[in-house]
Amino acid sequence: MTNGRQIGAAFERKVANMLFDNLNIKFRRDLEQYRQSLHGDLIADVDNFPFTIECKRRSKGTTYAMEWWEQAVESAKHAKNLPVLIYQLNRSPIRCVVDLNVILEVFGGNVVGHQNLVELTFDTFCMIVREMLNE
């Protein structure tokens, strides 16, 4: 049986490669995540990347677990970034979870006063990041 840590590490590498392909930014795994809490899973090689990335891979289920999002939020607060949860369930496409306020800010909408989570495709998340980095 494959161990969960190996599955998680393989998924983090997959996401890092996909982000490079879409954003032309290199990412590396943050190995401190295994020694200390409050670290995201991937670190961008640029200083202005606005998100702390939490990656999760699970074989069963229908959507993300709220504790995954809470972990992403805590890691992002520690890094003074925005949280993003990037996850994949077996036989499903990769999905990204962000706060709707992030999208509203990027595209000039009215920010709401509370958190509203939205799920995005990986390509849509990358488009939002490109817009944020172009500002």
N, C-alpha and C positions, 0 to 999 in steps of 0.2 A: 504494500500500500504506500502511496506517495504521501509524504508529510506535508502538512498545511503550510509550513514555513517555505518549503520549496515551491509550492504552488503560488504563494503570494509573491515570492521573489521573481519567479518567471513572469507573472502578470505585471509586476512593476517594470521589468525590463521591456516587455511588450509595449506598455503604455509610453515609456520613455522613447522608444523607437518611433512610435506613431506620432508623438508630439514633435519629434525632430522632423519627420517627414512632412508634417503639416505647418509647423511654425519656423522651421530652420533654427531651432534653439536646442542645444544639447542639454540633456537631463541626466543626472546620476542618482543612484539610490542613496538615501541617507542612512548609513549604517548605524548612526547614533540612535535610531528609532528602536533598536533592540536593547540598548543600554539604558536609555532614559525615555521617559514619557514626554509628551508634548513636542514630538518631532514629526513632520510630515514624512511621506515616503520617498518623494523625489525632490531634488534640488536643481533649479535651473542654473545654467552657466551665465546668466545675465542678471544684473542687479534689479532691473525694473519689472521682472515678472511678478504680477500682482497676486498670485494665488499660492496657497500652501495646498499641496496635493496629497490626498489620502486615497490609496488604491485598495480595493477589496475584490476578491474573487470567491464566489460561492457556487456550489453545485446545485443546491436546492433553493426553492423560494420563488417568489413572484416579483419582488422589488427589493430595494435596499432596506437595511435595518436602521432604525432611528439612532441606535448607539453608534453606528458608523458615522452618521452625520455629526453627532455630538463630539466624537473624537476629532473629526475634521475641524470643527469650530474651535475646540480647545487648542489644537496645534496651530491653527491660523492666528488665534489671539496671541499666543506665545511668540510667534514670528512677526506679528503686526502686519499680517496679510489678510486676504480674503480666502475663505474656505471653498474648496471644491472636492467633492467625493466622486471618484471615477470607479465604477464597479462593473462587473460582468457576472451574469449567471450562466450556467451551462446552456449551450445551444441558443444563446441570446446575444444581441449586439451589445457593445460597450455603451454604457449610459453615464451621463455626468449630472451631478446634482449641484445646483448653486441657489443662492438667494435671489429672488426676482428683483430685488432692489439693485443688484449689480447690473442686470440687463437694462433696467429703467434708466440708471445713471448713464450708461454708455450711449444709449440712444435718445437721451433728452426727455425721458418721460418723468412723470411726477413720482417721486419716491414715496412709498407707503411707510408708515411708522412702525411696522412690525415685520417679522420674518415670514416670507412666503416662499416655500421651496418649489423649484421647478426642475424637471428632468429634461435633459437635452441630449440630442445625439452627440457623438464625439465631434463630428464635423461642425455642428453649430457652436459647440463650446470653443473650438479652435477659431471660428470666425469672430466670436466675441472677444477672445484674447487678442487677435490681430487688431481689432478696432481699438481696444484699450491701449495697446502698445503704440498705435499710430497717433494717439492724442498728444 
